[in-house]
Amino acid sequence: MPTYEYECAACNHTFEVLQTMLEPKLKTCPACQRDELHRLIGTGGGIIFKGTGFYETDYKKITPAKSASPQASPSPKEAPSCAKGQCGCHSTPAKPAETKTSNP
């Protein structure tokens, strides 16, 4: 609900009133009882963001794009340990252990 500020043209009395937007403007001054009230144009309420987590948690983080330069994997000529089978990339997988099942 907005807060409106009024000023009386007769006695210069100013005050604020909490009203809905659908309510009619006030006309009678509560100080001098004259019908010379004017609603002042206010700046409105501002949004205040407090705390440290607003920006960090409410916006998606943008990471810099990584360069798309493909790096060639070492060939057997370049990596002698791979050619000798010492790197582990050419090893055969181990067989799973056999389990014996007994039939009743």
C-alpha positions as CSV (number, residue, x, y, z in Angstrom):
1,M,0.0,0.0,0.0
2,P,1.5,3.3,-1.0
3,T,2.1,6.3,1.3
4,Y,0.9,9.6,0.0
5,E,2.0,13.0,1.2
6,Y,-0.5,15.9,1.4
7,E,-0.1,19.6,2.0
8,C,-2.7,22.2,2.9
9,A,-2.7,25.3,0.8
10,A,-4.3,27.3,3.6
11,C,-2.1,26.5,6.6
12,N,0.9,24.7,4.9
13,H,0.4,21.6,7.1
14,T,2.0,18.6,5.6
15,F,1.4,14.9,6.5
16,E,1.6,11.4,5.1
17,V,-1.3,9.0,4.8
18,L,-1.2,5.3,4.0
19,Q,-3.9,4.7,1.4
20,T,-4.7,2.2,-1.3
21,M,-4.5,3.3,-4.9
22,L,-8.3,3.0,-5.3
23,E,-9.1,5.4,-2.4
24,P,-10.1,8.9,-3.4
25,K,-7.8,11.8,-2.6
26,L,-8.3,13.5,0.8
27,K,-9.9,17.0,0.6
28,T,-10.1,18.2,4.2
29,C,-7.1,19.3,6.2
30,P,-7.0,17.7,9.6
31,A,-5.3,20.7,11.1
32,C,-7.5,23.6,9.9
33,Q,-10.5,21.7,8.5
34,R,-10.4,23.5,5.2
35,D,-10.9,21.8,1.8
36,E,-7.6,23.0,0.4
37,L,-5.5,19.8,0.5
38,H,-3.2,18.9,-2.4
39,R,-1.5,15.6,-2.8
40,L,2.2,16.0,-3.5
41,I,4.1,14.1,-6.1
42,G,6.6,11.9,-4.3
43,T,9.6,10.0,-5.5
44,G,8.1,6.7,-4.4
45,G,9.8,4.0,-2.5
46,G,13.2,2.6,-3.7
47,I,14.3,-0.9,-3.7
48,I,17.2,-1.6,-1.3
49,F,19.1,-4.8,-1.6
50,K,21.0,-5.6,1.6
51,G,23.3,-8.5,2.3
52,T,26.1,-10.2,0.6
53,G,24.3,-13.0,-1.1
54,F,22.0,-11.2,-3.5
55,Y,24.2,-10.9,-6.5
56,E,26.0,-14.1,-6.0
57,T,23.0,-16.3,-5.6
58,D,20.4,-14.7,-7.9
59,Y,22.4,-14.3,-11.1
60,K,24.0,-16.9,-13.3
61,K,27.8,-16.8,-13.2
62,I,29.3,-16.2,-16.6
63,T,32.6,-18.1,-17.1
64,P,34.9,-17.1,-19.9
65,A,34.8,-19.3,-22.9
66,K,37.7,-21.8,-23.1
67,S,39.7,-21.8,-26.2
68,A,38.7,-24.4,-28.7
69,S,42.2,-25.4,-29.7
70,P,42.4,-29.1,-29.9
71,Q,45.3,-30.7,-28.2
72,A,46.6,-33.7,-30.0
73,S,47.0,-36.8,-27.9
74,P,50.5,-38.2,-27.8
75,S,51.2,-40.8,-30.5
76,P,53.3,-43.9,-29.8
77,K,56.2,-42.3,-31.5
78,E,56.0,-39.3,-29.2
79,A,55.5,-41.2,-26.0
80,P,57.8,-44.2,-25.8
81,S,56.2,-45.4,-22.5
82,C,52.9,-45.8,-24.4
83,A,54.6,-47.7,-27.2
84,K,56.0,-50.1,-24.6
85,G,52.6,-50.6,-23.0
86,Q,53.6,-49.0,-19.7
87,C,51.0,-46.3,-19.7
88,G,48.1,-48.6,-19.0
89,C,46.0,-47.5,-21.9
90,H,46.6,-50.7,-23.8
91,S,46.1,-53.2,-21.0
92,T,43.4,-55.7,-21.2
93,P,40.6,-55.6,-18.6
94,A,40.7,-58.1,-15.8
95,K,38.2,-60.9,-15.9
96,P,35.6,-60.9,-13.2
97,A,36.0,-63.4,-10.5
98,E,34.0,-66.6,-11.0
99,T,31.5,-67.4,-8.4
100,K,30.3,-70.9,-7.7
101,T,26.7,-71.5,-7.2
102,S,25.4,-74.5,-5.5
103,N,22.3,-76.2,-6.6
104,P,20.1,-77.7,-3.8
